[in-house]
Every structure is written in structure tokens, then in C-alpha cells.
């Protein structure tokens, strides 16, 4: 019966266009998950190895995230040595820790021998130090030293991201010797695009692209065909800065060197793509005040990550409320003001957020500098003023007709111009000021920009109304 079901599933999978595990929207197919879930329940190892064992690490990561927690642990245990541990680099941190915590350290150490060093470090860095030490102690000396060296570098640096497997040869070798070395040595990385040239002290001298090796006569010296490595990256460089070097110079790989200019690893484009994605997600999350939250986090952890900035928002909300309280008499006599004032503050907040988002991202990508900041400030102020006039006319007309009061329409129109202008100014100046102080603008800008537009919006609208209608 099980064989019949497996055969039917295989036929259905073959009928799908490109992937047997994804639907047309790129989501794991429900029937595939049910099939894998049934195989796990039946402890059908042969079926699991046939349908999951050969998946790409990113596909296996998606499957792990789609399964229930108990199914994930069971799948890893049932696959045993056939489980591709590189898939753990493709899942949320909470899921990764959940899986490794359920496995004996002996099994993890054995799996690490088949992993690239950068993947092994990525998994190790989130584990407890005692578990790290126990796993490393079970590895061969050379691998243990390489992984420990990477772990000793600060988090989110090139040293943590680098791969310690690379090809390095002396400059006096010939191209033929280098080719023979690459063919015979089994400990070389699986894929590479550069060969590095080092002196006897392991200091980086230069590099040779693989295509140059293939096009050069065997008797040519490496020093004759190498080029200087103009973009070697210090191991302590922030990973985002390293990614910007790759982006600027269109690199496929780059040497990573220590403080003495000695070659310690290589950073490759696949790792840099992950860094760019992570940094973009981090900026978006920080703009929303949600920290390092992940989809797999539990309720308590999620709440804990959001509460601090919600408290800050609460304080700033009281500040805005105190401005409204200054004009309580005006509001009590012209009730329409209470209806209209959220419009002024809300439009200002949205306009400020637009400018702030552009500014924060430009700062993060280093597109905003001393040479173009003045031009961007002038542009955003101009945009704020122009948009203020456009929406002032629109909202003033609607408010005047709604409440049959041209005076009220004029008041909200003037307040709108003022607040849209201030929103544009604060949206660019607040992130720049925070960046100047060494504070991450992605974390703190939203609170201050929103507070500014709320306070100015309420004060301008209610203040002008108080003056116009003659309240005191």
C-alpha cells in the first residue's frame, strides 16, 4: 500500500511544471508535506532519503520550516548521515537551535566534517559556548583551528563570514605545478574562481583568476600572470562594508586578511548575497521597531522585542497629547477641530516616513555623503513644500465644504503646508543627525520623526485656529 502511494505521489510530482515540491506561487506543496509527514510517522527512511535526501539545501530548509517541530527533529534523526546540515543555514535561528539542541554533539561534529567552514561557523555561532567547545574538540586539529579562528572574530564581520578553504600557492610555482596541485589535492574547496599567491609568511602577494590559469602555458611562472589584490578585506571589517566592496567592484570572491596582511580566508559572492539580504531585512525591521524578530519566534520572545520601542512611542504620544491639551478650550468650542486634526498629523507622519525611509536606506548603502547631502536636503524640502500646497488645496476645499466653513478650510490648509514642510525637513535631518551621533538611524528615526510631525501638526492647526477665532 505504501509503495502504491509513493508511486502515485511520484506521478503527480512529475506532472507539475518545474518543481516537485513547490506550487506555482513558490510555496511548499501541501500534498508533498502530507507525503513527507506520513513517511516520518511510518519511519519510512527509504522514502525520506528518496524524496528529501537529494534536495538542495535551500529547498530542504523550506521543508524544515514548513514541518511541525516534532516532525523536524524526527526527519533529521531518520535521515542520519544523509541529512544535509547546510540546510540549517537556510532556516530561522529559532528553528536551527531547536534542531541542533535535539541532536547529540557527536552527530553534529561528524556532519561538520562535510560542511564548508563558513556554514559550520554560521551554525556554531548561535550555540552555547560549552556545546561549541565539545563539538570542536571532536574535530581534526586543522579544522578545529580554522573554525575557532573564525569564531574569535566579532559577529557580523568578514572574519565570521569567510570560508577558510582556499587555494594559495607561492609566486615561483609554474602554472603547470598549480594545475597539477589542484588536480591531486583532495582537501581543496569544491568551487572557486581565484587562486591566491602568498609569500613564505602567508602574507598575501596577489591573485590569479582561474580563467587566466587555463589560458596560460604550463611553464609560465605564477608571478608573471598574477595581479595585485586591490580589494583584500580585513577580517574585522563589518560584513555590510564588505558587501559594498563586492557591489562596487563587481567581485566574485575576495581575500580576507588579518591585521598582519596574512591570508586567513576568502569571502565569496554567495555569502555576500546573503549578507545583503540580511542587512536589508534588518533595516526594514529596525524602521518598524521590531529588532531581530523572526517568523519562528514564540509569543514571549516576539513581545519582548517589540515592547521597548512601544514604550518610547507611548512617551512621545503623551507629548503630542499634551500639545492638544493646551488647546482644550478651542477644541470644546469648535468641535470640527477634533475631527480634522488627525488628518494634519497623519499626513505629516506619512510624508515624514517617506523621506526618512529614503534617507535611512541611502545612509546604509553609503549613497548619501557630504557631497550630495545638501542637494538631497534641498530636494526633499522642495518636495515637502510642493506636496503641502497640493494637499492643502485639496483638504482645505473638502473641509470647507464638509463643515460649511471657509475659515476652517483655510486654517487646515495653512497647517498642512507647515506640517508637510516640517515632515520633509525632519525626515532627512533626524536620520542624518542620529548618524552623526553614531546612533543607528534605522532604529531611532521613526519615533522622533513621528513625534515631530504630530507635535508640529497639532500645534500649527490648533494654534492657528485659536488665533483666528480669537480664543484665549
Secondary structure, DSSP 8 states (H G I E B T S, - for coil): -HHHHHHHHHHHHHHSSS-SSB-TTS-B-HHHHHHHHHHHHTT-HHHHHHHTTTS-HHHHHHHHHHS-HHHHHHHHHHHGGGS-GGGGGGS-HHHHHHHHHTS-HHHHHHHHTTS-HHHHHHHHTTS-HHHHHHHHHTS-HHHHHHHHHHHHS-TTBHHHH-BS---EEETTSBHHHHHHHHHH-TTS-S--SEEEEE-TT-BEEEEEEHHHHHTS-TTSBHHHH-B--TT-EETTSBHHHHHHHHHHHT-SEEEEE-TTSBEEEEEEHHHHHHHHHHHHHHHHHHHTT-TT--TT--HHHHHHHHHHHHHHHHHHHHHHHHHHHHTHHHHHH-THHHHHHHHHHHHHHHHHHHHHHHHHHHHHTT---TTTHHHHHHHHHHHHHHHHHHHHHHHHHHHHHHTT-HHHHHHHHHHHHHHHHHHHHHHHHHHHHHHHTT--HHHHHHHHHHHHHHHHHHHHHHHHHHHHHT--
